[in-house]
Amino acid sequence: MGFVPLAVKSMYSLLEAPVRPAELVAVAKERGYQAVGLVDARVLYGAVNFVRRANQAGLHPVIGVSLPLTFAEGTLDVTLLAKGAVGYQNLTRLSTRAMTDRANQPLTIEDLREVSDDLVVIVAPQLMLLGVSEQTYAQLGEVADYLGINLDFTAAERQDLQAVAERCGLPLIAFEPVEYLNEDDYFATQVLRAIKAGHTIEDPLKASQRTGRHWLRPAEEVAAAYRAAGLAEAAAQTVAVAERCQVHFVDQTPVLPAFPTPAGQGVADYLRELCQRGLAKRKLAGDPAEYQARLEHELTVIHQMGFDNYFLIVWDLMNFAHQHQILTGPGRGSAAGSLVAYALAITDVDPLQYGLLFERFLNPERAQMPDIDLDLPDNRREEVLNYLHHHYGHERVAQIITFGSLGTKQVLRDVSRVFNLPKYQVDSLSQVIDRVKGPHQTLADLLESAQPVQNLARDSKLVACLLEVAAKLEGLPRHDSIHAAGVVLAAEPLIKTVPLQAGNEPGAMLVTQFEKDTVESLGLLKIDLLGLRNLTTVETALNLIHQHQPDFDLTHIALNDRPTLALFDRGQTSGIFQFESSGIRQTLVNLHPDNFEEIVAVNALYRPGPMENINHFIARKKGQEAVNLPAKELAPILAPTYGILVYQEQVMQVAAVMGGFSLGEADLLRRAMSKKKLATMASMKEAFLAGANKRGYPNAVAEQVFAYIDQFANYGFNRSHAVAYSKMAFEMAYLKVHFPAEFLAALMETDPDTSKVWAYFSEAKQLGITTHGPAINQSQERVSLVDQELWLGLDMIKGLRRDFIRAIIEERNQHGPYQDLPDLVNRLDAKWHKEALFVPLIDAGALDHLGYNRAEMAEGLKAILEGAEYAGLGLGMAPVVAQRNEYPLAVRLAREHAVLGTYLSGHPVSQYQDLRTKLKLPTVAQLRPNQRVRLVLMVTRMRKVTTKREHKPMAFLTASDETGAVEVTIFNRLFTQLEGELRVNGIYLITAKTEQREGQVQLLADQVTDAQVVNRELHPADHRWVLRLPSGVAQTTVTDGIKALAKEHAGNVPVVIYDPVTQKATQLPGQLWLAKQRVVQEGLINLVGRSNLAFQALS
């Protein structure tokens, strides 16, 4: 072994190097290295996983960190390598200091002096460029071990370095930079750094031809190069250093903080006391003796496994939440199977009532930490985090790092930006890749197998180069972030175990430099505190309910409430946690669940894998398919799910009943089956068959049952989790049924998706709840509920700054309602006197009650703003708002839609009311299943798809009128006829058949006709607009002006253009016919002049 690369820079020097640690290990082995060092700038992100991978591969790992060192003459990098466990702890302290010091102070020589005994300190060769004093040379000689040298330097420069080393009293060491693994990765590395710097690369194709030398060259090649340069000793030093560096990471059992108990009481006794107190407050569903026996069993197991402290820590967190009226979830995962958790109010699911198994959660035969995840409202999670932070101390609590990566779309955007590719090309490229990319495919896969992507690369050398670089960079970490839920807790300062970095803000909780799996393996307790928007919604709804029903308790509702079950039966579960998707709603409609257990089953089945059993489950419930059990003794276990293994717990129960397994052994069998551990399964099968024979089961039956549970074990879902989350869903559904106004108001207030907010607003109207659009004197920032009436918030208006909205509300709260538009303007600070802020308010209808119509306010706004400015100068000018006709409905609605994204004061379809009356057409609200109907609808959304079997185009539309929205299916034959004519915001007369899906009526279209065409046929015009082309004006100019008018003022009056030069009259196509309105007349006069316009009667 003649050379070791001691300072390979990895992908964890973010956007600096594309080296993945796993690839580094594999390539280093392949190229003849027996040891390799990983050194990133300031951080140890990849250290543990690198060491473990290297050890597995038989490669000796060296870990270190690169940090800036300052002295009198300047600053340069030093590389610090850990010799052993103490050296690793020194690295964690130094890295933590670097990553928590917001002033970015570099190391000093004194800092190094304190830790250098357990580190190998290598000074960068750039030292010779700084011209340092003899004193500094001497100080460096005291704290450093080597001066680096590499083959980038000329022979003369290497001689200078030798002289510098002698002045420091330091030996030279081969310090060959490695920044990428392969020679042809040079350009990709330059692109990666350009992404970081925000730069572009001029002429990427030319730049891609350049190569570098900082790649991982074969070991013997590097050693030979150093020998040839007369630096054999410097290369040999790398081997000696690697041998001195011995750092290993062993999986550790978590050491928990000791929970402080009252008056020195033991933790086990205190836990028992809390459980007995808590259980006494619970309404038990069965024999109290059975509950006591289960509690004793669980407490015994918990104590024997050493987890008393864990349960007290989690209880303490939940107790804080409950004392501060923070709503918590009913449970998550297998923890809902624990009676101890239920007694401590960590969960709110009675495990005995629902047949949940403690061993699925905590198995004494599987030594593993319990894992209790806590659900909290997403807007109050920070309160619990702050409590944890302050209660256990800044040094002992941290959040967990995670990394945002260069995913396919991101890497394409980033590399395209570096290549300075035009946006239209980037969009086109992304569309092709989106169309062909499978769920787990990478760009490298697509370049190898996807013809459309290969065509892109073949047609353009630049695109080919871009895709090749993007494929190399895809998946690399782009930035560090904070794990959404995980928090670690330690008995001692965390810095003794893991390196840390600063949180997002000064004083915030620290963040580990290692990801979640790594911190757990090093013996740190991880607790997941998950912020759920659904809990925020429920908490918001309960706050509204408690204003008029203060004693209402959601935890005491009956889970067999018939009106709530009827909601699930109808599939009307929009806004209900885990039951919102169209697929699960259709499953509910098909199944007709008539009890809570069937809702739990749907929740468990509607997942990849188990989903294929849904139709069997439904057919068996309806008696359309036989339920055949392999043995009658299994009926109590399998009959509730019609013979289908829906839950993991059923696998465990079958193994216990037939095979005589303990529930702990049964859990091991379940895990072996789900993970397909064949050796474990084989030995456990023998035990199962032997146990079944002892119980008198024929061997053939036992074989059949084992094969049966093996077949379904991989699909089984955690019943504890399904029950807990179904309970949350049922509680939300109960609120929706019994307190619809409060629940929908809460949904609208807490959901950031504007399209969903409008859907809930529409649903509220359908339920008969009084609804209002934004209003300047009534609306709050977000939606509000006043006397059971819903008021939209001002934040629903596009283009309004949040601070402007708050200024409006604050002024209104202090000095009362606004009297009119001038009053509104004058009472707000002059900094808000901008047309761009007030026009959206006008167009949204928020000022409709101030005494003017929208046209008057929009046209008079400029004068009002100027008047306010003059008033501020003491000139006392009060503008008068001139009277004028309101905008036509089409104009008003178009402006409304532009700022709201929907229509509130009307609907574009209403302009066809005469047509609907004449043809006796229904509205959406009047639709019923299994009818043939015609109705006028506006298309609001169109999704084009290709049929799976025949690969033919078709479309799914969402269309609406003023009473609601409906889904419309356009099959291939009709779609082919209409292609190019169908458009979003177009209004059509649709002939269709109705059918019911997912509890909603939908349309299967037979015919689609432009409503304007139908209207003209039924209401022929008696006049026409005739325009004479003025001298020097092109006909295309006039036609373009008419097109603009037609967008807002289309009608049934034909438009004719007469050219006096050619004496030819041309009637424009029907889509450019206009309305008989003054605004149209004024628009046409502006186009051709009054003398060139006639409104001519048709004979």
N, C-alpha and C positions, 0 to 999 in steps of 0.2 A: 504494500500500500504506500505509494509515493506521494499522494496528494489528496487532500480533503477540501472540498469547497465549504468554507466555514460561514459564509454570509450570503446564502441564497435569499433573494428578496421574493416574497410570495404575494399572492393576490390580496393578502390582508394589509399590505401597504397600499391602501385603497386607491385604485385607478393609477397605480404606478407600475405594476408588473402583472402579467397574466398567469403566473405560476400557481397551479393548484397543488396543494400539499400531497394529495394522493398520487397525482401524476409525477410529482417530483420523486417520490419514493420509488415508483415503478421504473422511471427513466434512469435514475441514479444507479439502481441495481443492474439494469440492462447495460449501462455504459461503464461498468467495472468498478464502481465506488463501493467501499465498505462502510463509509461513514459520510454524513452530510450535515451541514448546519443550516438552520432556518433563522434568519434575522430580519425582522421588519422594523420599520421606523416607528419608534416610540411605543409600540403595542406588542402584546403577546397573544393576540386573537387566536392564532392557529397552533400555539405551542403544544398543548396537551394532545390534540388529535394527531398532530404530526409525529410526536414521540411514540404514541401507541401504534400508529400505522407502520412506522419504521421498525419498531420492535417486532411486530407481526411478520414483517418481510425479511427479518434478519439483517437489517441495516442499522448501524449505530447512529442514533440521533444526537445532535448538538443543538441547543436552543439559546437564543440570545435576543438582544434588542439593540437598536442603533439610536443613540441620543446625542444631541448637541452638547459640546463641552466648551465653556468660555474661559478665557484667561486674558491676561493684559493685552495681548496683541491681536486678539480676534476670537473667532468661534469656528470649530470644526467638529465633525462627527467622530464619536468613538463607538466601537462595537464592544458590547459587554456579553460574555458568554458565561453561563452558569456551570460551575464545577460540580455542584451537587445540590442537596436539598436546601442548604443554607444559601447557596448562591442563587437558587431559584427564588427563595423568599426575598433576597436582595433585589432581584430583577422585578418582582411584583411591586416592591416599594418604589423603586425608581420609575417604573412605567406608570404606576398610579400617580406619583407626583407629577410626572410630565403631562398626564391626561386629566388631572384635576386642577392644575395651576392655570387659571384663566389669563394670567399675565405671560405665560409661556417662557418663564425664566429658565435658561439652560443650566446644566450641571456646572458646578465649580470643581476645581481640583480638590478642595476640602471635602466636598460631597463624596468624591470618589475615594478619598483616603479612608473614609469610614467603612467602605464596603468592599474594597478591592481585594482583600485576602481571599474571598470566596468566589471571585469572578476572574475570568481571563479578560484583560483589558487590552484592546488593540486600537492604536491610534491610526487614523486615516493617513495615507501617504501625502495628502494635500498639506500636511504640516510644513513641508519644505517650502511652500509658497508664501507662508505668512511672515517669515523673517523674525522669528521669536528670539527673545533674549536668552542668555546662558542660564539665568535663574529659572525661566520657564522650562527650558530643556531639562534642567535638574529636577524640577517638580514633577514633570511628566515621567521622568525616569523612575521616580519614587512610587507613582500610583499605577503606571501602565506596565504591561508585560511585553508588548511587541509594537513595532512600527510596521505598518502594512506596506507591501510593495507589490506591484503587478506588472504584467507585460504590456500595459498601455504606454508605459514610459519608455523613452529612448534610452540607449545605453548610457549617454551622458547624464540624463536625469536619474537613472538608477545609481550612478556613482554619487550624485549629490545626495540621494536618499541614504546611501550607505554612510555618508559623512554625517548627516543629521542623526541617524541611528546611533552612531558612535558618540555624538555629543550628548544624546539623551541617556546613553548607557543601555540601549534597548536592542535586542536582536531583531532582525528583519523576519517577517513571516509572509508567505505568499498569500496575498489577499485579493484573489481574482473575483471581480464582480460577476454575479450570475443573476440576470434580470428576466430571462426567458429561457425556455427549455431547448428550443430548436433554432437553428440558424435562420430559418425562414419565418420565425415569429417576431423578427425585429420590427417590421413595419406595423404589425398589429399592436406592438408595445407602444410605438410612437403615436398611433391613433388613440390608444387608451389614455395616454398622457395628454393628448390634445383635448379629449373629452373632459378631463379634469380641469384643464386650464381654460376651457371655453374657446379654444383656437380652431382655426381651419387649417388644412394642409393644401398648399398650392400645388396643383398638378399631381393628384394622388397616384395616378398610374406611373409617373416617372419616379415619385418617391417610393413606390412599392418595390422598385428594382434594387433599392439600396439594401445592404446587409450590415449587420453589426457583428461584434465578436464576444458579446457578453452573454453567450448561451452556455448550456451545460455540455461542454465538449467531453469526449471520452476521457476517462481518468488517465490512461497511459499517455494520451496525446498531450495533456496539460503537463504531466510530470516531465515528459521529454522536453517540452518547450522551456520549462524552468531549468532543466539541466543544461540545455543548449545556451541559455542566457547566463550561465554561471551562478544560478540561484537554487541549486539542489538543496542546500541547507534550509533556505527559506521555505521550500516546499515540504521538506521533512518536518519542519516545525508544526505544520498543520496536522500531521499525523499525531505528534506528541500532544498537541492541544486537545484533539478529539479524544484521545485516551484518558486525559485528565477530566474530561467533562462527562459525568455520569449522573444523569437525571432520569428518574423513573416516576410514573404516576400509577398508583394502585387504586382500584375502586375502594371507596371508603363507605362505611356505614354512617349515616347521618348522626351527628352529635347535636342534640337539641338543647336550646336554652332551658335552664331550670325555671319552671313556672313558679312565681312567688305565691305560696299558699298562706291562708290566714293562720296566725298564731303557731307557725311552725308545723302545721298539719302536713302529713305525708301526701304526696301527689295522688297516690292511688286512693287514699281515703277521701281526699277532697273531690276527686272525680266521681267517686261513688255517691258522695253526699249531693253533689250537683245533679247527678242522674236521678236519684230518688226524688229530689225536690221537683225536678222537671217532669218526671213521669207522673207525679201526683197531680200536676196541672193539666195533664192530657186526658181527653175523653177516650177511654180504651174501647176497642171494638170487640173484645173477647174476655176470656177468663183472666182476671188479674194475676192469678198464680202462674199462668203461662207466660205473661209479660215479665214477671219477676225472675222466672227461671231463665228466660232468654237474656234478660239484662245481666244476670249473674254470669252466664256463659260468656257473653261478650266482654264483660269487664275482666274476667279471668284471662281470656285470650289477649286482650289489650295489655294487661299488666305483664303477662309472661313474655310478650314480644317487646316490652319496653317502650310502649307508645302512650303511656299516661300523659306525659308532658305534651305530646303532639295534640291530643284531644283537648287539653286545657287551653293550649295556644289558639286553636281554631275556635273553641267556644268563646274565648275572650274577644276575638275579633267580631264574631257574630253578636255577642252580647253588647259590644260597643255600638254596632249598627242598630240593634233593636232599641237600645236606650236613647239613641238619637233619631228615632223614627225613620230609619233608613230601611226601606222595604228590601227583603231578601228573597231569593228564589226558594222553591220548595225542595230543591236538591238537584244534584247533577251526578251522573255516572252511578257507579255501584255503591257510593256512600249512602244512597237512599235505602239500602238494605240493612242499615245498622240501627238497632233500637237505641243504642247509646247516642248516636247522632240525633235521633228523633227526640230523645229525652232532653238533650242539651239545646234543642231548638236550632241545631245546625241545619237540619232538614225539617220538612213539614209533611213527610209521608210516613204513615204507620206501616212498618214493614210486615207486621203480623197480619194486618188486615188484607194486604195485597200479596201475601205469600212470597216476600222477598228474602233472599238468602244472605246472611252475614258473611258466609265463606266466600261468596263472589266478591266481596269487598276486602275482607281481611282473612287470609288463609294461613293458619298456623303451620301448615305444611309447605308453605311457599314464603320464605323469609323475604318480605318485601315491604317497603314503607307504604302505609296507607296513603291514599291520594284523594283528598277532599277538595274539590274545586268549589269556590263560592261565587254565586251570582249576585250582582249588585246593580242598581240602576246606573246607567253609564254617566249620568250627570252628578252622581254622588260617590262614585268609586274613589275619587281623590280624597274624600274625607276619611275613609277607612285606611287608605294608604298613609295619610299623614299621621293617623293614630299609631299605626304600626311603626312608622319611622320614629316618632318621638317617644313611644313607649319602650322600644327595644334599643334605640340609640342609632345615631348616624353611622357609626362604624360597623354595626352588626346587621344592618338591613340594606338591601340593594335591589334595584330592578335588574332585569336580565337583558343583555344585548341580543339583538337579532340584526340581520342584514337585508337591506333591499338589494335585489340583484338586477343584473342586466338581462331582463327577460327578452323574449323575441321582439316585441314591439318597441321596447325601450332601446335595445341595442341597435335596431334598425334606424330609429330616430336619431340616436346619438352619433352613429357612424355617418349617416347621411349628412348631419350637420357639419361634421369635420370635413367631409368631402364637398361641402357646399352645394349639395344637390337641391334643385328647385323643389318647392313644396308639392307641386302637382306630380312630380316623379316619385317622390317619397310616398305620397298617398296611393299612387298606382301600384307601386311595389308592395306596400302593406296590404292592399286589397287582394292581390294575387296570393300572397302568403297566407292571409287569413282564410282564403277560400280552400286551400289545399292542406293546411296544417292540421294534423291530428292532435289529440289531447296531450300525448307524451312525446311528440316529435320535436326534434331540434332543427335548427337551420342546416346543420351538417347532414341530418337525415334527409331533408328536403332536397338539398343539392345532389344527393346521391340517388334519390328515387322518385322525386316529383317532377314530371315532365314540364309543367308550366314554369316552375322555378328554373329548371335547366334551360328552358327557352329564353328566359330573361337573361341568364348569364351568357348564353350563346350570342344573343343579339347585341350585347353591349359589353365591351371590355371593362368599362368603368363599373357597371353594375356587377359584373362577375367578381371584380376585385372587392367591391363593397361587401358582397354577400360572403366572400371567403373570409374577410376580416371579421365581419359580424359573427360568423359561425365560430371563430376562434374565441371571441370575447363573450359570447352568450353564456349566461349563467354565473359570470364573475360577480362578486359583491360590488355594488355601486356606492353604497353609503351605509353607515351603521344607523341603527334605530333601536327602539325599546320594545321589547316583547309586550304584546297587548295585555297579558294577564299575569305573567310570572313575577314572583318576588322571592328572594332568598333571605334566609334568616340563619344566624349562626350564634353559637354560645360565646365565641371569642371574636375579636375584630376580624372582619372578612379578609383583610389584607394579608393575614397569615396563610390564607388558602388560595385566594384568587386575586389577580390584578383588577383594578377598578378604574373607572373614569367618571367624569362629572356628568350630572344629569343635564337636562335641557336648559335649566335656569339656575342662577346662583342660589345656593341653599337647598336645592332640590335633592332628592334621594340619589345616592350614588348608583352606578350601573356597572354590572360585572363585565369584564372583557371576554368572558367565555359564554357560549350559548347554553341553553337550558339543560340539554342532556349531559354536557360536560360538568356543569356546576353540581348537578345531582350526583354524578359519579365520584366527585371529589368530597362528598360527605356533607353537602349543604342542604338544608331543608328548603324545598321549593313549595310555595303555596300559590295557587292560581286564583287571583281575584279578577273575575271577569265582569266587565261592564256590559249589561244587556239593555238595549234600547226598549225592549218590551217591558222590562220592569219599570223603566222611567215612564212609559205610557200608562201602566197600571197605577203607579204611584200618583201620577198627575190626575188620572180619572178618579181615584179614591179621594184626593184632596177636594175635587169638585163635588163629589157625592157627599162628603162629610160636611159641606157647607149647609146642607139641608137635612142630611140623615147622619148625624154625628156618631151614632151607635152602630152603623153598618160595619160588619166584620167579614171580609172576603174569605178568611180562612175557615169560616163556619158554614159556608154554603153546602148544600147537598149535591153530591156528584151524580145524583140521578134526577136532577131538575129537568122536568119534561120539556119546558120551552127551550132550554139550552140544548138538550139532545136533539130537538127538532131543528135547531139552527144547523147542527152538524149534518143531520139527515138531508137538509136542503142544499148542503154544500156552500152555504153563504158565509164562508169563513175568511173573507178578506179582512186583513188586519189581525188575524188570530195566529199567534206564534206557532210555527211549524205546520200550519194547515192552510197556507195562503196560495200555494202553487195550483195551477189549473189541474195538474194531474192528480194531486191528492184530493182536490175538491170533487173531481169526477169519481174517484174511488169511494168517497163518502156517499155520493148520490147513488152509486151502484150497490153499495153494501147496505145502506139504510141502518146505521148503527142505532141500537135502541138501549144501550147501556154504556157506562164508562169503560168497561173492559174492552169493548169493541173499538172504542176510540184509541185506547192504548195499543191494541193490536194493529190498527191502521198506521199509527205512528211508527211502530216497529217494522212493519212490512214495507212501508213506502221508502225503500232505500235500495241502492244497487245490490243485486243478488237476491235478497228476500222478495223483491218486487215480483219475481216470476211466480211466486206462490199466491199473489193477490187474487187472481181469477179463481183458483182452486178454493181459497178461503171463502169467497163470495158464493161460489156454486154450492159448497158444502153447507153453508149457512142456510141457503134457500132450498136445500134438499135435492138439488140437481146433480149432486155427485156423492157417491157413497163415502162414508167415513170408516175406514178399515184400520183398526188398531192391531198391532202385532201381538198384544197380550192384554187380557181384560184388566190385569192389575195396573196397567198404565192409564186407564180411563180417567182417574182423577187428575192426572198430569196433563194429558193430551186432549181430553174431550172439550175443555173450554176453548181450545183453538182448532177444533174440528180435525184432530189428528195430525195437525201440521206443527212441526217444531218451530215456533216463532221466536222463542226466547232462549238465551244461553242457559238460564236457570233450569229450563226443562231438561236439557241434556244432563245437568248435574242431578236432577231429581230421578231421572230414569236410571242413571248409573247407581244411585243410592238404593232405589227400590228393588231393582232386578239384580244388580251386581254386588250389592252389599257394601258398596263403597261408603266411606265417611264423606261428608260434604266437602271436606278439604281435599280428599283424594279425587272426588268427582270434579272439583274445580281444576285439578291438574290434568285430568283427562280432557276436559273442555278446552283448556289451553293447548294441549298437544294436538287435538283435532283441528282447532282453528288455525294453528300455525303449521299443520302438516308435519309434525315431528314424528317421523315414521318409526324410529327405534322405540321411542317412548310409547307410542300407540300400540306397538306390537306387544310389549311387556304388559301394558295395561289391559289389552284385549284378553290375554291369558287370565289375568286376575278377574276380569269381568265374567268370563265364561265359567271360571271355577266358582265364583260367588253365585252365579245364576244356578249352577248345578246343585250347589248346597241348598238353594231355596226351592229346588224341585222343578226348575224350568228345563224342558228338553233342550239339548244342545242346539238343535236346528232353530228353535225359537230364539235362543240367546244370540246365536250368530246373526239371525235376521234383524234383531233389535239393535245389535251393535252396528251392523252395516247401515241401518236406518238413521241412527243418531250421527254416525260418521258423515253420512250424505248431507245432513242438514246443519251440522254443527258450525260449519263455516258461514252459514247464512244467519244463524241465530243472533238476535239482538239483545243487548243488556236490558232486562226487564225493569230493573230498578230505575235506570235512566228514562226508559219509555214511560213508566208510571209518573215519575216526577215531572217530566216535561209535558205530559198529557194533562196533568193536574193544572199546570200553569196555563195551558191552552184552554182548558175548561173554564178556569176562573176568568180569563179574558172574554170567552164566549158568553159567560154569565153576565158580565158587565155589558156586553154589546146588546144582549137581549133585554135586560132589566133596566139598564141605564144608558140607552143608546146615545143621547145627546152628550152626556159626560164622556162616554167612551170615545165617540168619534171626535169630539173636541180634543181629547188627549192624544189620539192618533195624529190629528192634524198638527197639533202643537209640537209633537216629538219626532215626526218623520221628516227627514231632510229632503226626501224625494218629492219635488213639487208635483210631478205627475200623479203620485199616489195621493197627495193632499187633495188634488182636484177630484180624484175618484172618490175619496171619502166624503167630500163636500157634496158630490152628486148623490152618493148613497144616503146622506143625511136628508136631502130633499125628497128622495124616494120614500124614506121612512116617515115623512110628514113633519120633520123638524123644521122650524122656521129658520131660514138662512139669509144672511146678508153679505154683500160684497164689502170691500174695504170702504170705510167711511171716516172722514177726518175727525168727527166729533165723538165717534163711538169705538173705533178700532184701537186695539193695543198693538204692540210690535208684532206679536204672533196672534194666532187665532184665540178667541175668547168666548166664553159662554156666559150670557147674562139673561137671567129669567128664562132658562131653557131655550134661548135663541142663540144661534151660532153667528159670530161676527168674524169675518176673515181679517187677518192682521195686515197692517200696512207693508209688512215684509213680503207679501205675495206680489207686490208691484215691482216689475223689473225696472232697474235704473235708479232705484232709490238707495242712497247710502244709509247704512244702519244708524250712523250718528245723526243724520238729518231726521230720520224717523223718531229717534229718541228725543231730539230737540222739540219736535212737534208735540209729542205726548207730554213732555215735561212742562212746556208752556201751557198746554191745555189743563193739566192737573193743577197748576198754580193759579191760573187766572180765568178758568172757565172756558166754555165752548167758543169756537170761532163763529163770528156772525156772518161774514161773507169773505170773498176772496181778498179784497184789500185789507181786511182785518187780519186775515191769516198772514199775509205778506208782511204787514207792518209790525206784527208782534214777534216775528222771528228775526234773529240776528242778521245783519246785512250780509254776512258771509254766505248765507243761504239764498240770497236773492239772484237765483240763476234760473233761466227758463228751463234748462235741462232737468231741474229737480221738480218743477211744478207741472210741466206738461204731462208726465206720467200719472200724477195725481188726478189731473183733469180727465185724461183718456180712460183711466180705470174706473171713473165714476165716483171716486172718493170725495169729490167736492159737489156732487149733484144736489145736495140739500142746502147749499149756500145761496140760493136765490137766482142763479143764472143757469142757462143751458151750457153745454160743453163748447159749442161754437163760440158763444159770447165770451166765455172765460179764455179759451185758447187764443182768440183774436185780440182780446183786450189785455192779455197777460203782460205784454211788453210795456204798455203804457202804465200798468199798475206797478211794475217793478221800477220803472223810471220815476214814477210819482213817489215811491217809498224812498228812493235815493234823494230826490229833491227835498222831501220832508225831513230827511236826516240832516240836510243842509240848512234847515230853518226856512225854506221857501214856501212851505204850506200848500203845495199843489196836490189836490185830491182828484185823480182821474175819474171820469165817469165811464162805466162799462156800457158800450153801445148795444142797443137791442139788435138782434139779428136772428134769422131762422136757424133752428137746430140743424146739425148735420143730418143728411139722409141716413136711414138705418144702416145701410151697407157700409157707409163711411164710419159711422160711430162704432159699429161692430169690428171693423177692420182695425181701427185704432185701439179699441179695447183689447182685442186679441194680441196685438203687438206688445202690450205691456203686462198682460195677465197670462197669456198663453191659452186662454179659453174665452168663452162668451158668458157674460152675466146678465146684461140688460136685454138680451134677446138672442136670437140665433139666425144665422144666414138663411136657414131653411124657411123661416117664417115669411120671407118675401114671396114664397110660393103658396101662400095660404089660399088664394083664389083657386089655384090649380088643385090643391088638396080637397077643397070644398066641392069643386065641380066634379071630381072623380071619386069623391067619398073615400079618401085614403086614410088609413089609420096612422097613429103615431107609434113610436117605439114602446111607449108605456102601455099601449093597447094590444101589443102582440101576445099571442097565445101559441102553444105548441101545436104542430100538425095542422097548419093552415096554409093556404096559398094566398099570398098577399102582394100588394103593390104599395110602395111608400116612398116618399121623398126623403133622401138622406144626404148628408155631407160626409165625404170621406175624410177622416182625421188621421188615419194611419194605414199604411199599406206595406205588407211584408210579402215579398216574392220568394217562392221556394221552388225546388225541383222535386218531383215525385220520386220516391225511392225505387219503385219497380221499373217504371218506364222512362224515368229521367226527363219528364215533360214539365214545362213551367205552369205554375198556378199561383194564386195569391190569396192571402187572408187580409181582410180589411176590417178596420174598426170604423164604424160610421155612426152618425148621431143626428138627432133633431133636438128641439128644445125640451123634450121630455126625457131624454136619456140616450144611451149608446148601445150598440148591438154589434156583434161579430158577424161578418159576412164572408162566406167561402165562395171563391170564384174558381171553378174547376177549369181544367186545361182548355177544353173546347171553347168556352166562353172567353177565357182569358186571352186566347190566341186571337179571337175576333176583336177584342177590345184593346190589345196591346198598343200603347202609344196614346190612347184616348183617356184611360184612367189616370187620375192625378189626385194627389192629396189636396184637400180644400175644394175639390170639385163637388158639385151638387148634382145628384142623379135620381131618376125615377127607377127604382129597383123592383123587379118582379122576382119573387122567390118563394121557396117552401120553408116553413119554420120547423125547427126541431129543438128539443131540450137537451142541453149538455151542461154538465157541472151546475145544475140548478138554474141555468140561464137559457133564455130563448135565443137561438142563433138562426141565421139565414143561410140557405143554400140557394145561390142566385141562379136564375134561368135567363134573365135579360137585364141589361143595364143601358139606360138611355140618358143623355144629357138633359137635365131638367129644363134648361133654356129652350131646347129644341121642342120639347113637348109643350112648354108654355106658349111658345110662338104659334104652334099649330092650333092651340085652343083659344088663344087670344090674339088673333091677327091685328096688326097695327092699322090705323086709319090715316096715319101721316108718315112722312119719312124726313130725315135730315139730309139736306142737299148742300154740299160744300163745293164752291167754285175755287179752283186753284188760283191764288194770286200770282201775278207776274213774278217770275224768278224763284218761286217756291216749288221744290220737288214734291212729287206725290208721295214718295217714301217718307218725307218729313211729316206730312200731314197724317199719313197712316200710322206712324209711330206715336204721334200725339193722341190719336184715337185709341190706340192700344192701351196707352196709359190711362185714359178716361174709362175705358171698358173694364179695367181691373176693379174699379170701385163703383161704376155706374152702368153696368151692363143692363140691357133691357130688351124690349121686343120691337123697338123702332128701327127700321132699316136705315143704313147710312150709305149715301151715294156721293162719290167724288166726280165732279165734272171738270174736264180739262178743256179750257176754251181754245187752246192751240190745236189740239187734235179733234176737238168737238166730240169727244168720247166720254160717256158716263159709265162709271164702274161701281156696281153695288158690292160692298164689302161682305165677307162671309159672316154667318150668323153670330159667331162668337165675338164679333166687333160691333154688333148692334147695341144701341144705347137706350137709356131710359128717357122718358119725357119729363125732364126736370130742369129747373132754372140753372142749377150748378152745371149741368151738361151744356146748356146754351151758352153760359159764360165761358166755359172751357173751349167750346168750338169757336166762339168769337175771338178768343185769344189766339187760336190757331190760324184763322183765315181772314179775320176782320168781319165787322158787322155786315158790311155790304156784300160779302161773299157767302153769307149763310141764309138758308131758307128752311122753314119748317113747312113742308109741302104736303097738302092733302092728297091721299090716294083715291083715285076715282073708282 
